[in-house]
Amino acid sequence: MQDPKLQIQMLHDRVMVRVTDGNGERRSSAGIVIPATAEVAKRLIWGEVYGVGQNVRTVKVGDRVLFGREEQYEVEVQGSTYLVMRERELHAVATERTEHGTGLYL
């Protein structure tokens, strides 16, 4: 007998995110290639929200969020890797709904 497909529902204040930016090489604003192995400081990364718990108030599915990769939980679902974290571990959200933004745009 095959296992039925079950829908994933996040609990409490948990957010499920998939990293959108690759962890490979990147370029500086001057065009210099920075290898993936170069670590100067702790770097925040962007990801897309794929699921939110019922107590999450500031982000919605589809928003882009900024967070640190340290101490996050990784889970693989149907061949894709996602990170699960608390809402308070997010540093910023990029959305069209913001009321008090920074004036910067992606």
N, C-alpha and C positions, 0 to 999 in steps of 0.2 A: 504494500500500500504506500502511495506517495504521501509526503508531508504536505498539508495544505499551505498555501501562501498566506502568511500572516502580515498584517499591516503593522508597522512600527509606530508606536505613540510615545513621545518623550514625556517624562514625568517631572512634576514640580517646576523647578527653575532651570532645567537642563536645556541646552541648545545643541543640535547636531549640525556640524559644519563640514564642508568639503573644501579643501585648499584649492584656490583658483590659480594662484601664481605658482609656476614651477619652482622647484628647489635647486635648479641648475644654475648655469652662468647667468649673470646679469650685467648690464652696462651702466657705467656712470654717465652723468650728464655731458661729460666731455667725450664720450664714446669709448672709454677704456673698458675692456672686458675684465670683469671680476669673477674669478673662478668660484665654483660652489663650495670649495674647501676653505676659502678665505673667510675667517671669522674675526671681525674687528670688535663688534659689540653685539649685544643681544638684539636680534632683529625681529620686529613685529611683522606678521604676514596677513594677507587678505584671504578671506574665504567666503563662500556663499552658504547661507542658512538653508538647510533642508528639512529641519524639524524643530519645533519648539514645544516646551511643556506648558501646562495650563497656567502656571504662575509667572511666565515670562511677559514683561510689560512693554519693553522698548524695541524689540526686533520682531520681524515677521518672516515667514518663509519667503525666500527670494532676495532678501537684503544682503548686501555685502558688509562684512564685519572685519574689524582689525583686532588681532589678538596675538599673544605670545604662544609659541609652540611648547614651551616647557611645561611639564607636569600635566599634559592633556592625555586623555584616554583615547586610544585608537580602536576602531572597530571596522571590520570588513563586511560589507553587505553586497551580495551579488557581484563580486569582483571589484567594487569601488571602495576606497578607504575614506572613512569619515572620522572626525574628531568629536568627542562629546565633552562638554564643559558646562560650567555654571554661567548664567547670564552675567554675573558680576565680574567674570574673568575677561569680558569683552572690553576693549578700549575705545572703540568708535564704531559707528554704523554709517554706511553710505546708502542713502535712500532719498527718494523724492519727497518724503513726508516730513522732513526735519523742519522744526520751527526755529531752533536756535543753532544754526550752523556756524562753521568757521569761516565761510566765504571761499573755501577751497573746494574744487570739484574734481572728480575722477575723470 
